[in-house]
Amino acid sequence: MKHSFNYRVIYKDTDAEGVVYYANYFGFFERGRTELMRQMRVDFKKLREEEKLVFTITKVECHYLAPAIYDDEITVTTEIAEKGKARIIFK
């Protein structure tokens, strides 16, 4: 299963040169993960409140291929690469 969304880079995402600041990509990844789980009908709020279950991020990797620039429209695509009993790996 995959989920994609388009996003227009805004000023707050960028550094002084108008290039997306490297750490801001992780916010895009978080939104992708959240939207994919929502598409799968996973209710984070219900899991946390009723089941006392939370998702903990234990590892994050990013390989930068090309910079995104102010006003670029980017597409963020998220998919599950691996799913086990106690972990999910998103790509």
PyMOL Python script that loads the backbone (N, CA, C, O; Angstrom):
from pymol import cmd

cmd.read_pdbstr("""\
ATOM      1  N   MET A   1       0.849  -1.179   0.000  1.00  0.00           N
ATOM      2  CA  MET A   1       0.000   0.000   0.000  1.00  0.00           C
ATOM      3  C   MET A   1       0.892   1.240   0.000  1.00  0.00           C
ATOM      4  O   MET A   1       1.920   1.279   0.677  1.00  0.00           O
ATOM      5  N   LYS A   2       0.490   2.239  -0.760  1.00  0.00           N
ATOM      6  CA  LYS A   2       1.226   3.499  -0.865  1.00  0.00           C
ATOM      7  C   LYS A   2       0.281   4.670  -0.632  1.00  0.00           C
ATOM      8  O   LYS A   2      -0.929   4.576  -0.838  1.00  0.00           O
ATOM      9  N   HIS A   3       0.865   5.755  -0.205  1.00  0.00           N
ATOM     10  CA  HIS A   3       0.125   7.009  -0.113  1.00  0.00           C
ATOM     11  C   HIS A   3       1.027   8.119  -0.632  1.00  0.00           C
ATOM     12  O   HIS A   3       2.209   8.169  -0.293  1.00  0.00           O
ATOM     13  N   SER A   4       0.476   9.013  -1.454  1.00  0.00           N
ATOM     14  CA  SER A   4       1.220  10.153  -1.965  1.00  0.00           C
ATOM     15  C   SER A   4       0.428  11.427  -1.730  1.00  0.00           C
ATOM     16  O   SER A   4      -0.802  11.426  -1.751  1.00  0.00           O
ATOM     17  N   PHE A   5       1.160  12.518  -1.505  1.00  0.00           N
ATOM     18  CA  PHE A   5       0.521  13.827  -1.459  1.00  0.00           C
ATOM     19  C   PHE A   5       1.467  14.843  -2.078  1.00  0.00           C
ATOM     20  O   PHE A   5       2.687  14.692  -2.028  1.00  0.00           O
ATOM     21  N   ASN A   6       0.888  15.864  -2.653  1.00  0.00           N
ATOM     22  CA  ASN A   6       1.670  16.961  -3.218  1.00  0.00           C
ATOM     23  C   ASN A   6       1.767  18.065  -2.180  1.00  0.00           C
ATOM     24  O   ASN A   6       0.854  18.291  -1.386  1.00  0.00           O
ATOM     25  N   TYR A   7       2.893  18.737  -2.211  1.00  0.00           N
ATOM     26  CA  TYR A   7       3.141  19.811  -1.247  1.00  0.00           C
ATOM     27  C   TYR A   7       3.944  20.912  -1.934  1.00  0.00           C
ATOM     28  O   TYR A   7       4.949  20.642  -2.592  1.00  0.00           O
ATOM     29  N   ARG A   8       3.495  22.145  -1.776  1.00  0.00           N
ATOM     30  CA  ARG A   8       4.239  23.280  -2.316  1.00  0.00           C
ATOM     31  C   ARG A   8       5.147  23.809  -1.214  1.00  0.00           C
ATOM     32  O   ARG A   8       4.681  24.152  -0.128  1.00  0.00           O
ATOM     33  N   VAL A   9       6.444  23.872  -1.498  1.00  0.00           N
ATOM     34  CA  VAL A   9       7.432  24.332  -0.526  1.00  0.00           C
ATOM     35  C   VAL A   9       7.170  25.791  -0.193  1.00  0.00           C
ATOM     36  O   VAL A   9       7.077  26.634  -1.085  1.00  0.00           O
ATOM     37  N   ILE A  10       7.052  26.083   1.100  1.00  0.00           N
ATOM     38  CA  ILE A  10       6.814  27.453   1.546  1.00  0.00           C
ATOM     39  C   ILE A  10       8.077  28.014   2.202  1.00  0.00           C
ATOM     40  O   ILE A  10       9.031  27.291   2.488  1.00  0.00           O
ATOM     41  N   TYR A  11       8.047  29.304   2.424  1.00  0.00           N
ATOM     42  CA  TYR A  11       9.222  30.016   2.921  1.00  0.00           C
ATOM     43  C   TYR A  11       9.772  29.410   4.212  1.00  0.00           C
ATOM     44  O   TYR A  11      10.987  29.268   4.348  1.00  0.00           O
ATOM     45  N   LYS A  12       8.911  29.052   5.155  1.00  0.00           N
ATOM     46  CA  LYS A  12       9.380  28.528   6.441  1.00  0.00           C
ATOM     47  C   LYS A  12      10.134  27.206   6.316  1.00  0.00           C
ATOM     48  O   LYS A  12      10.864  26.832   7.233  1.00  0.00           O
ATOM     49  N   ASP A  13       9.975  26.496   5.206  1.00  0.00           N
ATOM     50  CA  ASP A  13      10.675  25.229   4.982  1.00  0.00           C
ATOM     51  C   ASP A  13      12.132  25.426   4.563  1.00  0.00           C
ATOM     52  O   ASP A  13      12.928  24.488   4.596  1.00  0.00           O
ATOM     53  N   THR A  14      12.470  26.653   4.172  1.00  0.00           N
ATOM     54  CA  THR A  14      13.758  26.870   3.508  1.00  0.00           C
ATOM     55  C   THR A  14      14.781  27.573   4.393  1.00  0.00           C
ATOM     56  O   THR A  14      14.454  28.148   5.431  1.00  0.00           O
ATOM     57  N   ASP A  15      16.035  27.502   3.940  1.00  0.00           N
ATOM     58  CA  ASP A  15      17.112  28.240   4.590  1.00  0.00           C
ATOM     59  C   ASP A  15      17.262  29.606   3.918  1.00  0.00           C
ATOM     60  O   ASP A  15      16.418  29.997   3.112  1.00  0.00           O
ATOM     61  N   ALA A  16      18.314  30.319   4.241  1.00  0.00           N
ATOM     62  CA  ALA A  16      18.510  31.669   3.709  1.00  0.00           C
ATOM     63  C   ALA A  16      18.685  31.700   2.192  1.00  0.00           C
ATOM     64  O   ALA A  16      18.503  32.745   1.568  1.00  0.00           O
ATOM     65  N   GLU A  17      19.037  30.560   1.598  1.00  0.00           N
ATOM     66  CA  GLU A  17      19.239  30.517   0.147  1.00  0.00           C
ATOM     67  C   GLU A  17      18.016  29.993  -0.609  1.00  0.00           C
ATOM     68  O   GLU A  17      18.066  29.815  -1.826  1.00  0.00           O
ATOM     69  N   GLY A  18      16.910  29.746   0.120  1.00  0.00           N
ATOM     70  CA  GLY A  18      15.686  29.296  -0.527  1.00  0.00           C
ATOM     71  C   GLY A  18      15.627  27.806  -0.789  1.00  0.00           C
ATOM     72  O   GLY A  18      14.753  27.334  -1.516  1.00  0.00           O
ATOM     73  N   VAL A  19      16.559  27.055  -0.198  1.00  0.00           N
ATOM     74  CA  VAL A  19      16.605  25.597  -0.340  1.00  0.00           C
ATOM     75  C   VAL A  19      15.983  24.982   0.914  1.00  0.00           C
ATOM     76  O   VAL A  19      16.206  25.473   2.021  1.00  0.00           O
ATOM     77  N   VAL A  20      15.209  23.914   0.747  1.00  0.00           N
ATOM     78  CA  VAL A  20      14.597  23.282   1.912  1.00  0.00           C
ATOM     79  C   VAL A  20      15.694  22.866   2.889  1.00  0.00           C
ATOM     80  O   VAL A  20      16.632  22.154   2.528  1.00  0.00           O
ATOM     81  N   TYR A  21      15.558  23.319   4.114  1.00  0.00           N
ATOM     82  CA  TYR A  21      16.493  22.987   5.189  1.00  0.00           C
ATOM     83  C   TYR A  21      16.434  21.482   5.414  1.00  0.00           C
ATOM     84  O   TYR A  21      15.346  20.911   5.495  1.00  0.00           O
ATOM     85  N   TYR A  22      17.584  20.840   5.514  1.00  0.00           N
ATOM     86  CA  TYR A  22      17.654  19.374   5.513  1.00  0.00           C
ATOM     87  C   TYR A  22      16.754  18.704   6.548  1.00  0.00           C
ATOM     88  O   TYR A  22      16.151  17.673   6.250  1.00  0.00           O
ATOM     89  N   ALA A  23      16.651  19.250   7.729  1.00  0.00           N
ATOM     90  CA  ALA A  23      15.849  18.615   8.781  1.00  0.00           C
ATOM     91  C   ALA A  23      14.352  18.690   8.500  1.00  0.00           C
ATOM     92  O   ALA A  23      13.585  17.896   9.043  1.00  0.00           O
ATOM     93  N   ASN A  24      13.929  19.622   7.670  1.00  0.00           N
ATOM     94  CA  ASN A  24      12.501  19.768   7.386  1.00  0.00           C
ATOM     95  C   ASN A  24      11.941  18.618   6.561  1.00  0.00           C
ATOM     96  O   ASN A  24      10.730  18.399   6.552  1.00  0.00           O
ATOM     97  N   TYR A  25      12.798  17.887   5.873  1.00  0.00           N
ATOM     98  CA  TYR A  25      12.318  16.715   5.135  1.00  0.00           C
ATOM     99  C   TYR A  25      11.672  15.702   6.078  1.00  0.00           C
ATOM    100  O   TYR A  25      10.742  14.993   5.693  1.00  0.00           O
ATOM    101  N   PHE A  26      12.167  15.637   7.307  1.00  0.00           N
ATOM    102  CA  PHE A  26      11.618  14.672   8.252  1.00  0.00           C
ATOM    103  C   PHE A  26      10.175  14.997   8.626  1.00  0.00           C
ATOM    104  O   PHE A  26       9.403  14.095   8.949  1.00  0.00           O
ATOM    105  N   GLY A  27       9.806  16.265   8.587  1.00  0.00           N
ATOM    106  CA  GLY A  27       8.409  16.644   8.778  1.00  0.00           C
ATOM    107  C   GLY A  27       7.537  16.149   7.632  1.00  0.00           C
ATOM    108  O   GLY A  27       6.400  15.726   7.840  1.00  0.00           O
ATOM    109  N   PHE A  28       8.086  16.206   6.413  1.00  0.00           N
ATOM    110  CA  PHE A  28       7.351  15.676   5.261  1.00  0.00           C
ATOM    111  C   PHE A  28       7.155  14.168   5.428  1.00  0.00           C
ATOM    112  O   PHE A  28       6.084  13.639   5.131  1.00  0.00           O
ATOM    113  N   PHE A  29       8.199  13.479   5.907  1.00  0.00           N
ATOM    114  CA  PHE A  29       8.113  12.026   6.100  1.00  0.00           C
ATOM    115  C   PHE A  29       7.052  11.692   7.146  1.00  0.00           C
ATOM    116  O   PHE A  29       6.284  10.744   6.977  1.00  0.00           O
ATOM    117  N   GLU A  30       7.011  12.474   8.228  1.00  0.00           N
ATOM    118  CA  GLU A  30       6.034  12.235   9.290  1.00  0.00           C
ATOM    119  C   GLU A  30       4.616  12.394   8.763  1.00  0.00           C
ATOM    120  O   GLU A  30       3.737  11.593   9.081  1.00  0.00           O
ATOM    121  N   ARG A  31       4.398  13.412   7.968  1.00  0.00           N
ATOM    122  CA  ARG A  31       3.058  13.603   7.396  1.00  0.00           C
ATOM    123  C   ARG A  31       2.711  12.428   6.483  1.00  0.00           C
ATOM    124  O   ARG A  31       1.580  11.943   6.502  1.00  0.00           O
ATOM    125  N   GLY A  32       3.675  11.967   5.686  1.00  0.00           N
ATOM    126  CA  GLY A  32       3.438  10.821   4.813  1.00  0.00           C
ATOM    127  C   GLY A  32       3.072   9.573   5.601  1.00  0.00           C
ATOM    128  O   GLY A  32       2.134   8.857   5.249  1.00  0.00           O
ATOM    129  N   ARG A  33       3.820   9.319   6.673  1.00  0.00           N
ATOM    130  CA  ARG A  33       3.540   8.143   7.522  1.00  0.00           C
ATOM    131  C   ARG A  33       2.153   8.247   8.140  1.00  0.00           C
ATOM    132  O   ARG A  33       1.402   7.272   8.158  1.00  0.00           O
ATOM    133  N   THR A  34       1.819   9.414   8.640  1.00  0.00           N
ATOM    134  CA  THR A  34       0.517   9.615   9.275  1.00  0.00           C
ATOM    135  C   THR A  34      -0.616   9.429   8.270  1.00  0.00           C
ATOM    136  O   THR A  34      -1.617   8.783   8.577  1.00  0.00           O
ATOM    137  N   GLU A  35      -0.465   9.988   7.079  1.00  0.00           N
ATOM    138  CA  GLU A  35      -1.519   9.878   6.069  1.00  0.00           C
ATOM    139  C   GLU A  35      -1.660   8.453   5.546  1.00  0.00           C
ATOM    140  O   GLU A  35      -2.771   8.011   5.253  1.00  0.00           O
ATOM    141  N   LEU A  36      -0.558   7.737   5.425  1.00  0.00           N
ATOM    142  CA  LEU A  36      -0.640   6.333   5.009  1.00  0.00           C
ATOM    143  C   LEU A  36      -1.387   5.511   6.058  1.00  0.00           C
ATOM    144  O   LEU A  36      -2.244   4.696   5.719  1.00  0.00           O
ATOM    145  N   MET A  37      -1.064   5.725   7.317  1.00  0.00           N
ATOM    146  CA  MET A  37      -1.750   4.989   8.383  1.00  0.00           C
ATOM    147  C   MET A  37      -3.233   5.368   8.433  1.00  0.00           C
ATOM    148  O   MET A  37      -4.085   4.517   8.688  1.00  0.00           O
ATOM    149  N   ARG A  38      -3.531   6.627   8.194  1.00  0.00           N
ATOM    150  CA  ARG A  38      -4.942   7.059   8.151  1.00  0.00           C
ATOM    151  C   ARG A  38      -5.664   6.373   6.995  1.00  0.00           C
ATOM    152  O   ARG A  38      -6.807   5.941   7.145  1.00  0.00           O
ATOM    153  N   GLN A  39      -5.002   6.270   5.846  1.00  0.00           N
ATOM    154  CA  GLN A  39      -5.574   5.572   4.696  1.00  0.00           C
ATOM    155  C   GLN A  39      -5.854   4.109   5.038  1.00  0.00           C
ATOM    156  O   GLN A  39      -6.805   3.515   4.529  1.00  0.00           O
ATOM    157  N   MET A  40      -5.018   3.533   5.904  1.00  0.00           N
ATOM    158  CA  MET A  40      -5.192   2.143   6.334  1.00  0.00           C
ATOM    159  C   MET A  40      -6.195   2.013   7.482  1.00  0.00           C
ATOM    160  O   MET A  40      -6.394   0.930   8.031  1.00  0.00           O
ATOM    161  N   ARG A  41      -6.825   3.145   7.833  1.00  0.00           N
ATOM    162  CA  ARG A  41      -7.835   3.196   8.893  1.00  0.00           C
ATOM    163  C   ARG A  41      -7.255   2.952  10.289  1.00  0.00           C
ATOM    164  O   ARG A  41      -7.948   2.440  11.168  1.00  0.00           O
ATOM    165  N   VAL A  42      -5.995   3.316  10.493  1.00  0.00           N
ATOM    166  CA  VAL A  42      -5.371   3.231  11.813  1.00  0.00           C
ATOM    167  C   VAL A  42      -5.648   4.552  12.522  1.00  0.00           C
ATOM    168  O   VAL A  42      -5.329   5.621  12.002  1.00  0.00           O
ATOM    169  N   ASP A  43      -6.236   4.475  13.696  1.00  0.00           N
ATOM    170  CA  ASP A  43      -6.591   5.662  14.479  1.00  0.00           C
ATOM    171  C   ASP A  43      -5.574   5.813  15.608  1.00  0.00           C
ATOM    172  O   ASP A  43      -5.697   5.171  16.652  1.00  0.00           O
ATOM    173  N   PHE A  44      -4.561   6.671  15.393  1.00  0.00           N
ATOM    174  CA  PHE A  44      -3.505   6.859  16.391  1.00  0.00           C
ATOM    175  C   PHE A  44      -4.070   7.293  17.740  1.00  0.00           C
ATOM    176  O   PHE A  44      -3.631   6.815  18.786  1.00  0.00           O
ATOM    177  N   LYS A  45      -5.032   8.190  17.711  1.00  0.00           N
ATOM    178  CA  LYS A  45      -5.607   8.707  18.954  1.00  0.00           C
ATOM    179  C   LYS A  45      -6.289   7.582  19.742  1.00  0.00           C
ATOM    180  O   LYS A  45      -6.107   7.468  20.954  1.00  0.00           O
ATOM    181  N   LYS A  46      -7.066   6.763  19.053  1.00  0.00           N
ATOM    182  CA  LYS A  46      -7.751   5.651  19.708  1.00  0.00           C
ATOM    183  C   LYS A  46      -6.736   4.630  20.248  1.00  0.00           C
ATOM    184  O   LYS A  46      -6.895   4.122  21.358  1.00  0.00           O
ATOM    185  N   LEU A  47      -5.714   4.337  19.471  1.00  0.00           N
ATOM    186  CA  LEU A  47      -4.686   3.394  19.936  1.00  0.00           C
ATOM    187  C   LEU A  47      -4.014   3.902  21.207  1.00  0.00           C
ATOM    188  O   LEU A  47      -3.786   3.139  22.146  1.00  0.00           O
ATOM    189  N   ARG A  48      -3.702   5.191  21.229  1.00  0.00           N
ATOM    190  CA  ARG A  48      -3.028   5.776  22.388  1.00  0.00           C
ATOM    191  C   ARG A  48      -3.939   5.804  23.609  1.00  0.00           C
ATOM    192  O   ARG A  48      -3.524   5.429  24.706  1.00  0.00           O
ATOM    193  N   GLU A  49      -5.175   6.246  23.421  1.00  0.00           N
ATOM    194  CA  GLU A  49      -6.080   6.424  24.550  1.00  0.00           C
ATOM    195  C   GLU A  49      -6.690   5.117  25.060  1.00  0.00           C
ATOM    196  O   GLU A  49      -6.792   4.910  26.269  1.00  0.00           O
ATOM    197  N   GLU A  50      -7.090   4.246  24.153  1.00  0.00           N
ATOM    198  CA  GLU A  50      -7.793   3.025  24.566  1.00  0.00           C
ATOM    199  C   GLU A  50      -6.870   1.821  24.752  1.00  0.00           C
ATOM    200  O   GLU A  50      -7.053   1.023  25.671  1.00  0.00           O
ATOM    201  N   GLU A  51      -5.885   1.703  23.878  1.00  0.00           N
ATOM    202  CA  GLU A  51      -4.997   0.538  23.916  1.00  0.00           C
ATOM    203  C   GLU A  51      -3.668   0.830  24.610  1.00  0.00           C
ATOM    204  O   GLU A  51      -2.875  -0.079  24.853  1.00  0.00           O
ATOM    205  N   LYS A  52      -3.430   2.111  24.929  1.00  0.00           N
ATOM    206  CA  LYS A  52      -2.153   2.535  25.535  1.00  0.00           C
ATOM    207  C   LYS A  52      -0.974   2.148  24.653  1.00  0.00           C
ATOM    208  O   LYS A  52       0.089   1.777  25.151  1.00  0.00           O
ATOM    209  N   LEU A  53      -1.170   2.237  23.341  1.00  0.00           N
ATOM    210  CA  LEU A  53      -0.158   1.862  22.356  1.00  0.00           C
ATOM    211  C   LEU A  53       0.284   3.112  21.607  1.00  0.00           C
ATOM    212  O   LEU A  53      -0.537   3.869  21.089  1.00  0.00           O
ATOM    213  N   VAL A  54       1.592   3.311  21.561  1.00  0.00           N
ATOM    214  CA  VAL A  54       2.139   4.442  20.822  1.00  0.00           C
ATOM    215  C   VAL A  54       3.215   3.934  19.867  1.00  0.00           C
ATOM    216  O   VAL A  54       3.832   2.892  20.088  1.00  0.00           O
ATOM    217  N   PHE A  55       3.418   4.697  18.804  1.00  0.00           N
ATOM    218  CA  PHE A  55       4.473   4.380  17.849  1.00  0.00           C
ATOM    219  C   PHE A  55       5.728   5.155  18.247  1.00  0.00           C
ATOM    220  O   PHE A  55       5.679   6.370  18.441  1.00  0.00           O
ATOM    221  N   THR A  56       6.830   4.458  18.367  1.00  0.00           N
ATOM    222  CA  THR A  56       8.100   5.080  18.699  1.00  0.00           C
ATOM    223  C   THR A  56       9.017   4.987  17.491  1.00  0.00           C
ATOM    224  O   THR A  56       9.222   3.908  16.936  1.00  0.00           O
ATOM    225  N   ILE A  57       9.558   6.108  17.097  1.00  0.00           N
ATOM    226  CA  ILE A  57      10.506   6.133  15.981  1.00  0.00           C
ATOM    227  C   ILE A  57      11.873   5.764  16.551  1.00  0.00           C
ATOM    228  O   ILE A  57      12.362   6.417  17.472  1.00  0.00           O
ATOM    229  N   THR A  58      12.484   4.725  16.007  1.00  0.00           N
ATOM    230  CA  THR A  58      13.783   4.285  16.518  1.00  0.00           C
ATOM    231  C   THR A  58      14.924   4.533  15.546  1.00  0.00           C
ATOM    232  O   THR A  58      16.089   4.495  15.941  1.00  0.00           O
ATOM    233  N   LYS A  59      14.610   4.786  14.286  1.00  0.00           N
ATOM    234  CA  LYS A  59      15.656   5.024  13.297  1.00  0.00           C
ATOM    235  C   LYS A  59      15.063   5.804  12.134  1.00  0.00           C
ATOM    236  O   LYS A  59      13.950   5.536  11.684  1.00  0.00           O
ATOM    237  N   VAL A  60      15.835   6.776  11.659  1.00  0.00           N
ATOM    238  CA  VAL A  60      15.425   7.561  10.497  1.00  0.00           C
ATOM    239  C   VAL A  60      16.642   7.731   9.598  1.00  0.00           C
ATOM    240  O   VAL A  60      17.739   8.018  10.076  1.00  0.00           O
ATOM    241  N   GLU A  61      16.445   7.554   8.302  1.00  0.00           N
ATOM    242  CA  GLU A  61      17.512   7.730   7.319  1.00  0.00           C
ATOM    243  C   GLU A  61      16.999   8.562   6.172  1.00  0.00           C
ATOM    244  O   GLU A  61      15.823   8.489   5.815  1.00  0.00           O
ATOM    245  N   CYS A  62      17.877   9.351   5.599  1.00  0.00           N
ATOM    246  CA  CYS A  62      17.507  10.139   4.435  1.00  0.00           C
ATOM    247  C   CYS A  62      18.730  10.284   3.537  1.00  0.00           C
ATOM    248  O   CYS A  62      19.805  10.675   3.992  1.00  0.00           O
ATOM    249  N   HIS A  63      18.554   9.969   2.272  1.00  0.00           N
ATOM    250  CA  HIS A  63      19.597  10.160   1.273  1.00  0.00           C
ATOM    251  C   HIS A  63      19.108  11.259   0.338  1.00  0.00           C
ATOM    252  O   HIS A  63      18.131  11.075  -0.388  1.00  0.00           O
ATOM    253  N   TYR A  64      19.781  12.387   0.359  1.00  0.00           N
ATOM    254  CA  TYR A  64      19.362  13.533  -0.421  1.00  0.00           C
ATOM    255  C   TYR A  64      19.861  13.390  -1.850  1.00  0.00           C
ATOM    256  O   TYR A  64      21.061  13.244  -2.087  1.00  0.00           O
ATOM    257  N   LEU A  65      18.939  13.431  -2.795  1.00  0.00           N
ATOM    258  CA  LEU A  65      19.295  13.274  -4.204  1.00  0.00           C
ATOM    259  C   LEU A  65      19.367  14.614  -4.925  1.00  0.00           C
ATOM    260  O   LEU A  65      20.239  14.829  -5.766  1.00  0.00           O
ATOM    261  N   ALA A  66      18.453  15.504  -4.594  1.00  0.00           N
ATOM    262  CA  ALA A  66      18.417  16.834  -5.204  1.00  0.00           C
ATOM    263  C   ALA A  66      17.645  17.755  -4.260  1.00  0.00           C
ATOM    264  O   ALA A  66      16.724  17.311  -3.574  1.00  0.00           O
ATOM    265  N   PRO A  67      18.012  19.022  -4.224  1.00  0.00           N
ATOM    266  CA  PRO A  67      17.334  19.927  -3.299  1.00  0.00           C
ATOM    267  C   PRO A  67      15.945  20.330  -3.794  1.00  0.00           C
ATOM    268  O   PRO A  67      15.698  20.429  -4.996  1.00  0.00           O
ATOM    269  N   ALA A  68      15.057  20.555  -2.843  1.00  0.00           N
ATOM    270  CA  ALA A  68      13.774  21.192  -3.151  1.00  0.00           C
ATOM    271  C   ALA A  68      13.962  22.680  -2.848  1.00  0.00           C
ATOM    272  O   ALA A  68      14.646  23.052  -1.894  1.00  0.00           O
ATOM    273  N   ILE A  69      13.358  23.501  -3.657  1.00  0.00           N
ATOM    274  CA  ILE A  69      13.541  24.949  -3.602  1.00  0.00           C
ATOM    275  C   ILE A  69      12.197  25.608  -3.289  1.00  0.00           C
ATOM    276  O   ILE A  69      11.135  25.055  -3.572  1.00  0.00           O
ATOM    277  N   TYR A  70      12.272  26.802  -2.700  1.00  0.00           N
ATOM    278  CA  TYR A  70      11.061  27.570  -2.419  1.00  0.00           C
ATOM    279  C   TYR A  70      10.139  27.586  -3.639  1.00  0.00           C
ATOM    280  O   TYR A  70      10.580  27.849  -4.758  1.00  0.00           O
ATOM    281  N   ASP A  71       8.866  27.304  -3.411  1.00  0.00           N
ATOM    282  CA  ASP A  71       7.781  27.303  -4.384  1.00  0.00           C
ATOM    283  C   ASP A  71       7.754  26.063  -5.288  1.00  0.00           C
ATOM    284  O   ASP A  71       6.874  25.950  -6.142  1.00  0.00           O
ATOM    285  N   ASP A  72       8.698  25.137  -5.115  1.00  0.00           N
ATOM    286  CA  ASP A  72       8.605  23.860  -5.830  1.00  0.00           C
ATOM    287  C   ASP A  72       7.377  23.099  -5.338  1.00  0.00           C
ATOM    288  O   ASP A  72       7.000  23.196  -4.171  1.00  0.00           O
ATOM    289  N   GLU A  73       6.769  22.352  -6.231  1.00  0.00           N
ATOM    290  CA  GLU A  73       5.729  21.413  -5.808  1.00  0.00           C
ATOM    291  C   GLU A  73       6.385  20.040  -5.791  1.00  0.00           C
ATOM    292  O   GLU A  73       6.867  19.552  -6.813  1.00  0.00           O
ATOM    293  N   ILE A  74       6.395  19.423  -4.605  1.00  0.00           N
ATOM    294  CA  ILE A  74       7.007  18.108  -4.461  1.00  0.00           C
ATOM    295  C   ILE A  74       5.931  17.069  -4.193  1.00  0.00           C
ATOM    296  O   ILE A  74       4.845  17.396  -3.715  1.00  0.00           O
ATOM    297  N   THR A  75       6.234  15.839  -4.498  1.00  0.00           N
ATOM    298  CA  THR A  75       5.341  14.730  -4.189  1.00  0.00           C
ATOM    299  C   THR A  75       6.030  13.848  -3.173  1.00  0.00           C
ATOM    300  O   THR A  75       7.158  13.403  -3.387  1.00  0.00           O
ATOM    301  N   VAL A  76       5.351  13.593  -2.063  1.00  0.00           N
ATOM    302  CA  VAL A  76       5.868  12.727  -1.013  1.00  0.00           C
ATOM    303  C   VAL A  76       5.093  11.419  -1.096  1.00  0.00           C
ATOM    304  O   VAL A  76       3.870  11.404  -0.955  1.00  0.00           O
ATOM    305  N   THR A  77       5.803  10.330  -1.321  1.00  0.00           N
ATOM    306  CA  THR A  77       5.181   9.012  -1.410  1.00  0.00           C
ATOM    307  C   THR A  77       5.725   8.146  -0.284  1.00  0.00           C
ATOM    308  O   THR A  77       6.936   8.056  -0.083  1.00  0.00           O
ATOM    309  N   THR A  78       4.823   7.515   0.439  1.00  0.00           N
ATOM    310  CA  THR A  78       5.179   6.672   1.575  1.00  0.00           C
ATOM    311  C   THR A  78       4.587   5.292   1.355  1.00  0.00           C
ATOM    312  O   THR A  78       3.444   5.151   0.920  1.00  0.00           O
ATOM    313  N   GLU A  79       5.380   4.278   1.662  1.00  0.00           N
ATOM    314  CA  GLU A  79       4.874   2.908   1.592  1.00  0.00           C
ATOM    315  C   GLU A  79       5.488   2.094   2.718  1.00  0.00           C
ATOM    316  O   GLU A  79       6.516   2.464   3.285  1.00  0.00           O
ATOM    317  N   ILE A  80       4.846   0.989   3.030  1.00  0.00           N
ATOM    318  CA  ILE A  80       5.377   0.078   4.039  1.00  0.00           C
ATOM    319  C   ILE A  80       6.357  -0.851   3.345  1.00  0.00           C
ATOM    320  O   ILE A  80       5.999  -1.579   2.419  1.00  0.00           O
ATOM    321  N   ALA A  81       7.604  -0.813   3.809  1.00  0.00           N
ATOM    322  CA  ALA A  81       8.651  -1.659   3.230  1.00  0.00           C
ATOM    323  C   ALA A  81       8.703  -3.014   3.926  1.00  0.00           C
ATOM    324  O   ALA A  81       9.025  -4.031   3.312  1.00  0.00           O
ATOM    325  N   GLU A  82       8.380  -3.010   5.227  1.00  0.00           N
ATOM    326  CA  GLU A  82       8.441  -4.254   6.009  1.00  0.00           C
ATOM    327  C   GLU A  82       7.507  -4.111   7.201  1.00  0.00           C
ATOM    328  O   GLU A  82       7.422  -3.048   7.816  1.00  0.00           O
ATOM    329  N   LYS A  83       6.810  -5.192   7.517  1.00  0.00           N
ATOM    330  CA  LYS A  83       5.884  -5.172   8.650  1.00  0.00           C
ATOM    331  C   LYS A  83       6.074  -6.448   9.456  1.00  0.00           C
ATOM    332  O   LYS A  83       5.973  -7.552   8.922  1.00  0.00           O
ATOM    333  N   GLY A  84       6.349  -6.287  10.733  1.00  0.00           N
ATOM    334  CA  GLY A  84       6.501  -7.427  11.637  1.00  0.00           C
ATOM    335  C   GLY A  84       5.522  -7.321  12.776  1.00  0.00           C
ATOM    336  O   GLY A  84       4.604  -6.501  12.739  1.00  0.00           O
ATOM    337  N   LYS A  85       5.709  -8.149  13.795  1.00  0.00           N
ATOM    338  CA  LYS A  85       4.804  -8.114  14.952  1.00  0.00           C
ATOM    339  C   LYS A  85       4.989  -6.871  15.804  1.00  0.00           C
ATOM    340  O   LYS A  85       4.035  -6.372  16.402  1.00  0.00           O
ATOM    341  N   ALA A  86       6.229  -6.366  15.861  1.00  0.00           N
ATOM    342  CA  ALA A  86       6.514  -5.243  16.746  1.00  0.00           C
ATOM    343  C   ALA A  86       7.115  -4.041  16.035  1.00  0.00           C
ATOM    344  O   ALA A  86       7.519  -3.077  16.686  1.00  0.00           O
ATOM    345  N   ARG A  87       7.181  -4.083  14.704  1.00  0.00           N
ATOM    346  CA  ARG A  87       7.754  -2.934  14.008  1.00  0.00           C
ATOM    347  C   ARG A  87       7.204  -2.816  12.588  1.00  0.00           C
ATOM    348  O   ARG A  87       6.758  -3.785  11.973  1.00  0.00           O
ATOM    349  N   ILE A  88       7.258  -1.591  12.108  1.00  0.00           N
ATOM    350  CA  ILE A  88       6.890  -1.296  10.737  1.00  0.00           C
ATOM    351  C   ILE A  88       8.004  -0.426  10.174  1.00  0.00           C
ATOM    352  O   ILE A  88       8.428   0.538  10.810  1.00  0.00           O
ATOM    353  N   ILE A  89       8.476  -0.766   8.986  1.00  0.00           N
ATOM    354  CA  ILE A  89       9.491   0.040   8.319  1.00  0.00           C
ATOM    355  C   ILE A  89       8.813   0.733   7.133  1.00  0.00           C
ATOM    356  O   ILE A  89       8.248   0.087   6.251  1.00  0.00           O
ATOM    357  N   PHE A  90       8.888   2.056   7.142  1.00  0.00           N
ATOM    358  CA  PHE A  90       8.303   2.858   6.064  1.00  0.00           C
ATOM    359  C   PHE A  90       9.407   3.300   5.117  1.00  0.00           C
ATOM    360  O   PHE A  90      10.548   3.526   5.521  1.00  0.00           O
ATOM    361  N   LYS A  91       9.043   3.416   3.864  1.00  0.00           N
ATOM    362  CA  LYS A  91       9.982   3.875   2.843  1.00  0.00           C
ATOM    363  C   LYS A  91       9.370   5.078   2.155  1.00  0.00           C
ATOM    364  O   LYS A  91       9.979   5.647   1.249  1.00  0.00           O
TER     365      LYS A  91
END
""", "prot")
cmd.dss("prot")
cmd.show_as("cartoon", "prot")
cmd.util.cbc("prot")
cmd.orient("prot")
